[in-house]
Amino acid sequence: MNIVVLDGFTLNPGDLSWDALKALGACEIYDRTPPAEILCRATKAEVILTNKAVLTRADLERLPKLKYIGVLATGTNVVDLAAARERGIPVTNVPAYSTTSVVQSTFALLLELTHHVGHHADGVRAGCWTASPDFSYCDFPLVELAGLTMGIVGFGRIGRAVADVARAFGMSVLAHNPSHKNSPPFVRFVELETLFRESDVVSLHCPLTPQTKSLINAQRLAAMKPTAFLLNTSRGPLVDERALADALNEGEIAGAGLDVLSVEPPTADHPLLRAKNCIITPHNAWATRAARARLMRIAVENVRAFLAGQPQNVVN
């Protein structure tokens, strides 16, 4: 099999090995592939692995040798799934590899919003503590999580794990999910309107669909408490970013912690880059070495299973 990895750098910037994949066939591995170069690089490919390089219907029609597409992620919106299905090309993804890392990042964002550890550490290095007339100082009010309410939108693997950690912090947990079978007894499921109204922290852990696009809009932000925080480690387009910037700048909510934006990388004039009390990390909640190693292992297992005639994690 001729295997082409279109954009492997974010998965493996050099601290992992492609050897297990190379054992399955002739491999060409590219760090990044611009859209204009996808066809020329993949023209002989029977197996394509992609993370964010988009494969459209037009691309698939011009790749007659292609037999399999593996997405190096959980989300599969980078591939025209219907077009692949029509051509008999299975598309696989890698589910559940980053749950622990994303949960950790979710609370890293929340703790920075509530305790401002990074800001105060920078202040100490800048001499603010040395110059302080008191033994202790705070530039921001510090917020204790115990007794607050965490509202979780989307209650899959990550949402459930966030609920467990929130409970460990002493938080009450609300959740909204179309299906919530076998859910922990400490979680109360409510309608979205109730969740936004009652939560001190709203954390998004749902997929991007036509129904969830701009789930966070001006109306829902206005329904939140002025002391509430919004967290998004899921998908950028879940949030109307202009509405969120306005809500932050006008004090409608207390802060936001985001690992994703609707366009990545963002433009220099993105409204959230300068919004008040907005912490943004560069879509790296998933990217611990442990999570990337799991991603690599499962992606290779997906290819191996396909070659054995027993494809797994097929999404189309």
Residue frames relative to the residue before (quaternion, step in Angstrom):
aa qw qx qy qz dx dy dz
M 1.0000 0.0000 0.0000 0.0000 0.00 0.00 0.00
N 0.3081 -0.7090 0.6032 0.1963 3.55 -1.10 0.78
I 0.0971 -0.8150 0.5711 -0.0147 3.54 -0.55 1.24
V 0.0494 -0.7854 0.6170 0.0055 3.57 -0.92 0.97
V 0.1602 -0.7429 0.6444 0.0849 3.55 -0.92 1.02
L 0.3138 -0.8070 0.4741 0.1599 3.57 -0.39 1.23
D 0.8138 -0.0086 0.0482 0.5790 3.61 0.96 -0.79
G 0.0456 0.8700 -0.4839 0.0827 3.52 0.29 1.30
F 0.4852 0.7255 -0.4227 0.2440 3.60 1.19 -0.30
T 0.6755 0.4936 -0.3335 0.4346 3.61 0.83 -0.84
L 0.6309 0.5030 -0.3293 0.4904 3.59 1.11 -0.61
N 0.8217 0.0400 0.0358 0.5674 3.56 0.81 -1.00
P 0.0785 -0.8225 0.5629 0.0187 3.59 0.01 1.28
G 0.7685 -0.3338 0.1750 0.5171 3.57 1.28 0.17
D 0.6634 0.5205 -0.3094 0.4396 3.58 1.24 -0.19
L 0.6744 0.3925 -0.2980 0.5499 3.60 1.28 0.14
S 0.4000 -0.7058 0.5287 0.2497 3.59 -1.28 0.01
W 0.3384 -0.7221 0.5719 0.1923 3.52 -1.15 0.78
D 0.3643 0.7871 -0.4613 0.1868 3.61 1.23 -0.07
A 0.6475 0.5240 -0.3401 0.4365 3.62 0.94 -0.80
L 0.6477 0.4881 -0.3202 0.4896 3.58 1.06 -0.66
K 0.6507 0.5286 -0.3191 0.4420 3.58 0.92 -0.87
A 0.6077 0.5646 -0.3562 0.4302 3.59 1.14 -0.52
L 0.6675 0.5199 -0.2958 0.4433 3.60 1.22 -0.38
G 0.8026 -0.1637 0.1133 0.5623 3.60 1.19 -0.22
A 0.6734 -0.4514 0.3746 0.4499 3.54 -1.32 -0.06
C 0.1221 -0.8352 0.5363 0.0053 3.57 -0.62 1.17
E 0.0629 -0.7138 0.6940 0.0698 3.49 -1.23 0.74
I 0.0683 -0.8217 0.5654 -0.0236 3.56 -0.58 1.19
Y 0.0895 -0.7974 0.5967 0.0032 3.53 -0.67 1.17
D 0.5070 -0.6376 0.4843 0.3192 3.56 -1.03 0.77
R 0.7805 -0.0626 0.1025 0.6135 3.55 0.95 -1.00
T 0.1094 -0.7816 0.6102 0.0691 3.56 -1.17 0.63
P 0.3362 -0.7282 0.5575 0.2141 3.62 -0.58 1.08
P 0.6555 -0.5338 0.3498 0.4037 3.62 -1.10 0.57
A 0.6679 0.5274 -0.3107 0.4234 3.58 0.95 -0.82
E 0.7285 0.4295 -0.2392 0.4771 3.60 1.19 -0.41
I 0.4068 0.7364 -0.4678 0.2710 3.60 1.25 -0.05
L 0.7081 0.4798 -0.2876 0.4309 3.59 0.71 -0.99
C 0.6849 0.4761 -0.3137 0.4537 3.59 0.86 -0.85
R 0.6776 0.4811 -0.3027 0.4668 3.60 1.01 -0.67
A 0.7686 0.3809 -0.1841 0.4798 3.57 1.05 -0.75
T 0.3806 0.7820 -0.4536 0.1947 3.60 1.23 -0.08
K 0.7506 0.3508 -0.2069 0.5203 3.61 1.08 -0.64
A 0.4653 0.7243 -0.4184 0.2895 3.56 1.28 -0.06
E 0.2174 -0.7287 0.6334 0.1437 3.52 -1.15 0.78
V 0.7509 0.1848 -0.1072 0.6249 3.53 1.26 -0.55
I 0.0491 -0.7806 0.6230 0.0145 3.57 -0.89 0.99
L 0.1109 -0.7460 0.6521 0.0771 3.51 -1.07 0.85
T 0.0328 0.8045 -0.5888 0.0705 3.56 -0.83 1.00
N 0.2766 -0.7274 0.5991 0.1883 3.52 -1.20 0.58
K 0.8245 -0.0205 0.0524 0.5630 3.57 0.50 -1.21
A 0.4812 0.6322 -0.4624 0.3936 3.62 1.21 -0.02
V 0.3422 -0.7896 0.4828 0.1623 3.57 -0.59 1.20
L 0.1478 -0.7587 0.6307 0.0694 3.54 -1.05 0.91
T 0.1601 -0.8210 0.5463 0.0430 3.56 -0.33 1.30
R 0.6955 -0.4242 0.3601 0.4546 3.54 -1.32 0.04
A 0.6524 0.5178 -0.3171 0.4534 3.58 0.94 -0.88
D 0.6257 0.5264 -0.3374 0.4664 3.59 1.03 -0.75
L 0.6860 0.4975 -0.2987 0.4389 3.58 0.80 -1.00
E 0.6356 0.5367 -0.3322 0.4446 3.59 1.03 -0.71
R 0.7289 0.4051 -0.2299 0.5018 3.59 1.18 -0.51
L 0.6414 0.4605 -0.3315 0.5164 3.58 1.27 0.36
P 0.0839 -0.8696 0.4842 0.0476 3.61 0.52 1.15
K 0.6727 0.5055 -0.3125 0.4408 3.62 1.11 -0.48
L 0.5156 0.6891 -0.4013 0.3134 3.56 1.25 -0.36
K 0.1023 -0.8175 0.5666 0.0100 3.56 -0.84 1.05
Y 0.8096 0.1017 0.0019 0.5781 3.61 1.15 -0.49
I 0.0849 -0.7624 0.6394 0.0522 3.56 -1.15 0.77
G 0.0863 -0.7803 0.6181 0.0391 3.55 -0.85 1.00
V 0.2424 -0.7600 0.5872 0.1371 3.57 -0.76 1.05
L 0.3173 -0.7635 0.5387 0.1619 3.56 -0.76 1.09
A 0.6464 0.4153 -0.3130 0.5583 3.54 0.87 1.06
T 0.5744 -0.5580 0.4495 0.3958 3.56 -1.31 -0.10
G 0.6936 0.4536 -0.2710 0.4896 3.59 0.92 -0.89
T 0.2012 -0.8197 0.5329 0.0598 3.56 -0.95 0.92
N 0.3558 0.7683 -0.4773 0.2352 3.60 1.18 0.35
V 0.5650 0.6020 -0.3940 0.4040 3.63 1.23 -0.08
V 0.7133 0.3786 -0.2397 0.5389 3.60 1.25 -0.16
D 0.4066 -0.6624 0.5650 0.2768 3.57 -1.06 0.76
L 0.2525 -0.8262 0.4860 0.1316 3.56 0.04 1.33
A 0.6439 0.5252 -0.3362 0.4432 3.59 0.97 -0.78
A 0.6581 0.5035 -0.3130 0.4641 3.57 0.96 -0.86
A 0.6404 0.5132 -0.3279 0.4680 3.58 1.00 -0.76
R 0.6485 0.5175 -0.3224 0.4557 3.58 0.94 -0.85
E 0.6412 0.5323 -0.3236 0.4481 3.59 0.96 -0.85
R 0.7233 0.4126 -0.2341 0.5018 3.58 1.09 -0.67
G 0.5073 -0.6804 0.4001 0.3460 3.58 1.30 0.12
I 0.4745 0.6600 -0.4411 0.3804 3.57 1.19 0.56
P 0.2893 -0.7563 0.5531 0.1959 3.63 -0.52 1.05
V 0.1679 -0.7484 0.6352 0.0908 3.52 -1.15 0.79
T 0.0940 -0.8027 0.5880 0.0334 3.56 -0.80 1.00
N 0.1847 -0.7518 0.6155 0.1480 3.53 -1.29 0.35
V 0.4163 -0.6733 0.5455 0.2753 3.55 -1.34 -0.08
P 0.1067 -0.8357 0.5367 0.0452 3.60 -0.07 1.24
A 0.8790 0.2442 -0.1246 0.3902 3.49 -1.40 0.41
Y 0.4479 0.7183 -0.4539 0.2784 3.61 1.17 0.09
S 0.7878 0.3701 -0.1590 0.4660 3.60 1.04 -0.75
T 0.2890 0.8045 -0.4929 0.1620 3.59 1.23 0.12
T 0.7004 0.4771 -0.2865 0.4469 3.58 0.71 -1.05
S 0.6766 0.4989 -0.2969 0.4529 3.57 0.92 -0.89
V 0.6669 0.4963 -0.3119 0.4601 3.61 0.94 -0.82
V 0.6235 0.5188 -0.3423 0.4743 3.58 1.01 -0.73
Q 0.6359 0.5280 -0.3206 0.4625 3.59 0.94 -0.87
S 0.6808 0.4826 -0.2878 0.4699 3.58 0.92 -0.90
T 0.5917 0.5740 -0.3612 0.4359 3.58 1.06 -0.73
F 0.7329 0.4028 -0.2432 0.4914 3.56 0.86 -0.90
A 0.5425 0.5761 -0.4102 0.4534 3.59 1.18 -0.35
L 0.6521 0.4983 -0.3044 0.4835 3.58 0.98 -0.86
L 0.6762 0.4965 -0.3051 0.4507 3.58 0.86 -0.92
L 0.6734 0.4925 -0.3050 0.4592 3.59 0.91 -0.83
E 0.6196 0.5148 -0.3522 0.4765 3.59 1.08 -0.60
L 0.6487 0.5123 -0.3149 0.4665 3.59 1.03 -0.74
T 0.7539 0.4073 -0.2195 0.4665 3.58 0.97 -0.80
H 0.7981 0.2543 -0.1398 0.5280 3.62 1.12 -0.56
H 0.2671 -0.8109 0.4924 0.1693 3.60 1.27 -0.20
V 0.0805 0.8443 -0.5238 0.0791 3.55 0.96 0.92
G 0.6755 0.5034 -0.3055 0.4438 3.58 0.84 -0.94
H 0.6506 0.5198 -0.3172 0.4538 3.57 0.94 -0.87
H 0.7075 0.4564 -0.2813 0.4604 3.57 0.81 -0.96
A 0.6114 0.5298 -0.3551 0.4684 3.60 1.07 -0.62
D 0.6283 0.5132 -0.3310 0.4820 3.60 1.03 -0.75
G 0.6449 0.5327 -0.3179 0.4463 3.58 1.01 -0.81
V 0.6292 0.5264 -0.3339 0.4643 3.55 1.02 -0.80
R 0.6697 0.4920 -0.3007 0.4679 3.59 0.91 -0.91
A 0.6789 0.4888 -0.2850 0.4680 3.58 1.12 -0.64
G 0.6057 -0.6049 0.3393 0.3900 3.60 1.28 0.01
C 0.4088 0.7375 -0.4669 0.2664 3.61 1.22 0.06
W 0.6672 0.4783 -0.3207 0.4725 3.61 0.97 -0.73
T 0.6134 0.5534 -0.3444 0.4460 3.54 1.00 -0.80
A 0.7371 0.4124 -0.2199 0.4881 3.58 1.01 -0.82
S 0.4977 0.6868 -0.4216 0.3206 3.59 1.24 -0.14
P 0.4289 -0.6962 0.5086 0.2697 3.61 -1.00 0.77
D 0.7267 0.3778 -0.2141 0.5323 3.59 1.29 -0.29
F 0.6131 -0.5729 0.3996 0.3691 3.55 -1.25 0.41
S 0.7809 0.1782 -0.0748 0.5941 3.59 1.25 -0.41
Y 0.0472 0.7946 -0.6053 -0.0047 3.56 -1.13 0.53
C 0.1339 -0.7611 0.6295 0.0806 3.56 -1.27 0.48
D 0.3127 -0.7431 0.5622 0.1844 3.56 -0.92 0.92
F 0.7646 0.2191 -0.1213 0.5939 3.56 1.24 -0.46
P 0.5516 -0.5475 0.4815 0.4051 3.60 -1.19 0.35
L 0.2962 -0.7486 0.5678 0.1715 3.58 -0.95 0.89
V 0.2341 -0.8056 0.5398 0.0686 3.54 -0.85 1.07
E 0.2802 -0.7499 0.5796 0.1524 3.57 -0.87 1.01
L 0.4143 -0.7433 0.4722 0.2302 3.59 -0.81 0.98
A 0.5762 0.6001 -0.3892 0.3955 3.61 1.02 -0.70
G 0.7912 0.2809 -0.2344 0.4900 3.53 -0.87 1.01
L 0.6034 0.5415 -0.3661 0.4569 3.60 1.24 -0.23
T 0.4210 -0.6985 0.5242 0.2451 3.57 -1.29 0.28
M 0.2093 -0.7551 0.6141 0.0939 3.54 -0.87 1.07
G 0.1223 -0.7803 0.6105 0.0596 3.57 -0.83 1.01
I 0.1244 -0.8164 0.5638 0.0156 3.58 -0.60 1.17
V 0.1529 -0.7764 0.6077 0.0676 3.56 -0.72 1.12
G 0.7507 0.2059 -0.2159 0.5895 3.55 -0.34 1.32
F 0.0056 0.8399 -0.5395 0.0591 3.57 -0.47 1.17
G 0.2197 0.7456 -0.5816 0.2400 3.51 0.69 1.21
R 0.8221 -0.2066 0.1447 0.5104 3.58 -1.17 -0.53
I 0.7006 0.4596 -0.2869 0.4643 3.59 0.84 -0.95
G 0.6483 0.5266 -0.3268 0.4423 3.58 0.90 -0.86
R 0.6490 0.5114 -0.3135 0.4680 3.57 0.99 -0.83
A 0.6696 0.4902 -0.3069 0.4660 3.57 0.95 -0.85
V 0.6051 0.5314 -0.3526 0.4766 3.61 1.07 -0.67
A 0.6290 0.5399 -0.3331 0.4494 3.59 0.98 -0.81
D 0.6432 0.5269 -0.3253 0.4505 3.59 0.96 -0.85
V 0.6858 0.4678 -0.2944 0.4735 3.59 0.89 -0.90
A 0.6166 0.5411 -0.3487 0.4532 3.59 1.00 -0.77
R 0.6474 0.5081 -0.3219 0.4680 3.56 0.96 -0.82
A 0.6328 0.5354 -0.3333 0.4493 3.60 1.01 -0.79
F 0.6604 0.4803 -0.2961 0.4956 3.59 1.17 -0.58
G 0.5519 -0.6304 0.3904 0.3815 3.60 1.23 -0.10
M 0.4620 0.6809 -0.4427 0.3563 3.56 1.22 0.44
S 0.4185 -0.6191 0.5885 0.3085 3.52 -1.29 0.43
V 0.2332 -0.8000 0.5437 0.1001 3.59 -1.07 0.69
L 0.0782 -0.7337 0.6741 0.0336 3.51 -1.00 1.03
A 0.0276 -0.8006 0.5982 0.0207 3.57 -1.14 0.52
H 0.1317 -0.7465 0.6438 0.1046 3.49 -1.33 0.47
N 0.2046 0.7537 -0.5972 0.1827 3.55 -0.80 1.07
P 0.5572 -0.6218 0.4155 0.3610 3.63 -0.94 0.76
S 0.7869 0.1059 -0.0561 0.6054 3.58 1.07 -0.71
H 0.0372 0.8151 -0.5764 0.0451 3.57 -0.83 0.91
K 0.1125 0.8048 -0.5656 0.1405 3.54 0.69 1.14
N 0.8489 0.1349 -0.1112 0.4988 3.55 -1.22 0.64
S 0.3030 0.7736 -0.5001 0.2444 3.57 0.96 0.85
P 0.6093 -0.5641 0.3986 0.3895 3.59 -1.13 0.56
P 0.5398 -0.6571 0.4146 0.3240 3.61 -0.94 0.77
F 0.6445 0.5379 -0.3389 0.4248 3.62 1.14 -0.44
V 0.6193 0.5267 -0.3470 0.4676 3.61 1.27 -0.07
R 0.1805 -0.7691 0.6057 0.0952 3.57 -0.92 0.96
F 0.2462 -0.7828 0.5571 0.1272 3.57 -0.67 1.11
V 0.0096 -0.8100 0.5816 -0.0751 3.53 -0.83 1.08
E 0.6018 -0.5156 0.4514 0.4102 3.54 -1.33 0.12
L 0.6673 -0.5239 0.3449 0.4015 3.56 -1.19 0.52
E 0.6414 0.5421 -0.3416 0.4221 3.57 0.89 -0.87
T 0.6572 0.4977 -0.3042 0.4774 3.58 1.00 -0.83
L 0.6406 0.5398 -0.3266 0.4377 3.56 0.95 -0.88
F 0.6944 0.4621 -0.2901 0.4692 3.61 0.83 -0.92
R 0.6684 0.5175 -0.3045 0.4390 3.58 1.00 -0.74
E 0.7873 0.3767 -0.1724 0.4567 3.58 0.90 -0.92
S 0.6246 0.5896 -0.3478 0.3758 3.62 1.12 -0.48
D 0.3558 -0.6877 0.5906 0.2274 3.53 -1.25 0.61
V 0.7536 0.1288 -0.0826 0.6393 3.55 1.28 -0.49
V 0.0953 -0.7647 0.6345 0.0590 3.59 -0.91 0.93
S 0.0534 -0.8089 0.5851 -0.0225 3.56 -0.69 1.15
L 0.2783 -0.7961 0.5247 0.1159 3.55 -0.75 1.13
H 0.0973 0.7920 -0.5923 0.1115 3.57 -0.80 1.08
C 0.4732 0.6638 -0.4386 0.3783 3.56 0.98 0.90
P 0.5662 -0.5987 0.4307 0.3681 3.60 -1.16 0.44
L 0.4906 -0.6157 0.5195 0.3321 3.53 -1.32 0.29
T 0.1103 0.7593 -0.6287 0.1266 3.55 -0.69 1.19
P 0.6773 -0.4493 0.3465 0.4682 3.62 -1.19 0.07
Q 0.6643 0.5121 -0.3042 0.4515 3.58 1.11 -0.65
T 0.7485 0.3952 -0.2264 0.4820 3.61 1.05 -0.64
K 0.4608 0.6658 -0.4705 0.3507 3.62 1.19 -0.12
S 0.8291 0.0430 -0.1012 0.5483 3.59 -0.87 1.06
L 0.1368 0.8027 -0.5548 0.1709 3.55 1.02 0.84
I 0.7118 0.3322 -0.2081 0.5829 3.54 1.10 -0.80
N 0.1097 0.7971 -0.5767 0.1413 3.54 -0.29 1.31
A 0.7573 -0.3925 0.2557 0.4551 3.56 -1.29 0.05
Q 0.6473 0.5344 -0.3240 0.4364 3.58 0.97 -0.83
R 0.7056 0.4474 -0.2786 0.4736 3.58 0.84 -0.91
L 0.6116 0.5332 -0.3543 0.4649 3.61 1.05 -0.64
A 0.6507 0.5164 -0.3138 0.4598 3.58 1.01 -0.79
A 0.6520 0.5209 -0.3152 0.4519 3.59 1.17 -0.55
M 0.5871 0.5959 -0.3714 0.4028 3.61 1.20 -0.38
K 0.6000 -0.5448 0.4418 0.3848 3.54 -1.27 0.38
P 0.5282 -0.6314 0.4479 0.3488 3.63 -1.02 0.60
T 0.6690 0.4725 -0.2908 0.4946 3.58 1.28 -0.29
A 0.5327 0.6786 -0.3793 0.3345 3.60 1.29 -0.09
F 0.2914 -0.7273 0.5988 0.1662 3.52 -1.34 0.49
L 0.2282 -0.7421 0.6149 0.1382 3.55 -1.21 0.66
L 0.0853 -0.7811 0.6179 0.0283 3.58 -0.99 0.93
N 0.0304 0.7890 -0.6135 0.0156 3.57 -1.01 0.81
T 0.0765 0.7665 -0.6312 0.0908 3.55 -0.52 1.26
S 0.5197 0.6659 -0.3807 0.3762 3.56 1.25 0.41
R 0.7417 -0.2902 0.2514 0.5500 3.60 0.09 -1.28
G 0.5562 -0.6648 0.3956 0.3035 3.55 -0.86 0.97
P 0.7116 0.4792 -0.2928 0.4223 3.62 0.78 -0.91
L 0.4389 0.6591 -0.4857 0.3702 3.60 1.19 0.15
V 0.7426 0.3841 -0.1816 0.5177 3.57 1.22 -0.56
D 0.3434 -0.6533 0.6319 0.2365 3.54 -1.11 0.80
E 0.2876 -0.8353 0.4433 0.1520 3.55 -0.02 1.34
R 0.6181 0.5191 -0.3541 0.4724 3.60 1.02 -0.60
A 0.6494 0.5083 -0.3186 0.4674 3.58 0.97 -0.83
L 0.6506 0.5036 -0.3214 0.4688 3.59 1.00 -0.77
A 0.6340 0.5217 -0.3361 0.4614 3.60 0.94 -0.82
D 0.6549 0.5038 -0.3142 0.4675 3.58 0.93 -0.84
A 0.6582 0.5149 -0.3127 0.4515 3.59 0.94 -0.90
L 0.6559 0.4947 -0.3104 0.4783 3.60 1.00 -0.77
N 0.7018 0.4789 -0.2798 0.4472 3.59 0.80 -0.96
E 0.7213 0.4151 -0.2392 0.5002 3.58 1.15 -0.61
G 0.5167 -0.6847 0.3939 0.3302 3.59 1.27 0.09
E 0.3361 0.7504 -0.5086 0.2554 3.59 1.14 0.47
I 0.7599 0.0681 -0.0793 0.6416 3.58 1.19 -0.56
A 0.6076 -0.6287 0.3644 0.3205 3.57 -1.20 0.52
G 0.8005 -0.1906 0.1565 0.5462 3.59 1.04 -0.60
A 0.1907 -0.7621 0.6067 0.1215 3.53 -1.34 0.23
G 0.1210 -0.7578 0.6371 0.0725 3.53 -1.19 0.70
L 0.0014 0.8363 -0.5415 0.0858 3.55 -0.45 1.25
D 0.1625 -0.7673 0.6095 0.1152 3.55 -1.08 0.75
V 0.7517 0.3082 -0.1613 0.5602 3.58 1.29 -0.17
L 0.0971 -0.7618 0.6372 0.0643 3.54 -1.23 0.61
S 0.6599 -0.5410 0.3448 0.3911 3.57 -1.23 0.39
V 0.7601 0.1500 -0.1056 0.6234 3.58 1.18 -0.61
E 0.0107 -0.8206 0.5691 -0.0510 3.57 -0.71 1.10
P 0.4557 -0.2720 -0.8252 0.1934 1.55 -1.42 2.07
P 0.5400 -0.6271 0.4396 0.3491 3.62 -1.14 0.48
T 0.5425 -0.5769 0.4876 0.3675 3.54 -1.28 0.31
A 0.6476 -0.5578 0.3550 0.3786 3.57 -1.18 0.52
D 0.7231 0.4204 -0.2484 0.4886 3.60 1.16 -0.51
H 0.2696 0.7819 -0.5228 0.2065 3.60 1.19 0.37
P 0.5053 -0.7083 0.3964 0.2929 3.63 -0.70 1.02
L 0.6789 0.5047 -0.3107 0.4334 3.61 1.07 -0.54
L 0.5354 0.6463 -0.4119 0.3549 3.59 1.17 -0.37
R 0.7808 0.2607 -0.1427 0.5496 3.59 1.16 -0.53
A 0.3927 0.7213 -0.4847 0.3009 3.58 1.21 0.29
K 0.5813 -0.5990 0.4270 0.3479 3.56 -1.15 0.64
N 0.8713 0.0568 -0.0434 0.4855 3.55 -1.17 0.76
C 0.4810 0.6331 -0.4539 0.4023 3.56 0.96 0.91
I 0.1188 -0.7815 0.6116 0.0320 3.55 -0.67 1.16
I 0.0235 -0.8054 0.5916 -0.0280 3.58 -0.75 1.05
T 0.1017 -0.7583 0.6414 0.0575 3.54 -0.93 0.96
P 0.5539 -0.6976 0.3681 0.2666 3.62 -1.04 0.80
H 0.6815 -0.5084 0.2907 0.4388 3.58 0.61 1.19
N 0.4705 0.6777 -0.4436 0.3501 3.56 0.82 0.99
A 0.3037 0.7689 -0.5120 0.2332 3.60 1.20 0.37
W 0.6922 0.4949 -0.2594 0.4568 3.57 1.11 -0.73
A 0.6853 0.6267 -0.2207 0.2981 3.53 1.18 -0.74
T 0.2743 0.7238 -0.5827 0.2477 3.62 0.96 0.63
R 0.6189 -0.5522 0.3878 0.4020 3.58 -1.13 0.50
A 0.6291 0.5433 -0.3429 0.4376 3.58 0.99 -0.80
A 0.6751 0.4821 -0.3005 0.4707 3.59 0.92 -0.86
R 0.6601 0.5009 -0.3180 0.4608 3.59 0.94 -0.81
A 0.6208 0.5308 -0.3455 0.4621 3.59 1.06 -0.68
R 0.6346 0.5024 -0.3297 0.4860 3.61 1.03 -0.73
L 0.6306 0.5373 -0.3253 0.4559 3.56 0.98 -0.86
M 0.6536 0.5057 -0.3117 0.4690 3.59 0.88 -0.90
R 0.6761 0.5051 -0.3077 0.4395 3.59 0.81 -0.97
I 0.6981 0.4644 -0.2841 0.4651 3.59 0.85 -0.94
A 0.6215 0.5415 -0.3474 0.4470 3.60 1.01 -0.76
V 0.6615 0.4848 -0.3028 0.4855 3.59 0.98 -0.83
E 0.6320 0.5248 -0.3307 0.4646 3.59 1.01 -0.79
N 0.6136 0.5463 -0.3453 0.4536 3.59 1.06 -0.72
V 0.6609 0.4876 -0.3059 0.4816 3.59 0.94 -0.89
R 0.6525 0.5217 -0.3169 0.4491 3.57 0.89 -0.93
A 0.6588 0.5064 -0.3107 0.4615 3.59 0.95 -0.86
F 0.6292 0.5236 -0.3344 0.4671 3.59 1.03 -0.74
L 0.6714 0.4980 -0.3026 0.4580 3.57 0.87 -0.90
A 0.6762 0.4730 -0.2854 0.4875 3.58 1.17 -0.56
G 0.5393 -0.6521 0.3871 0.3661 3.57 1.28 0.04
Q 0.6740 0.4351 -0.2941 0.5197 3.56 1.25 0.34
P 0.0537 -0.8524 0.5187 0.0375 3.61 0.61 1.08
Q 0.1519 -0.7831 0.6005 0.0546 3.53 -1.11 0.81
N 0.8130 0.2414 -0.2052 0.4885 3.56 -1.28 0.45
V 0.2670 0.7676 -0.5283 0.2457 3.57 1.07 0.81
V 0.1943 -0.8215 0.5309 0.0741 3.58 -0.83 1.01
N 0.7326 0.3761 -0.2448 0.5119 3.61 1.23 -0.03
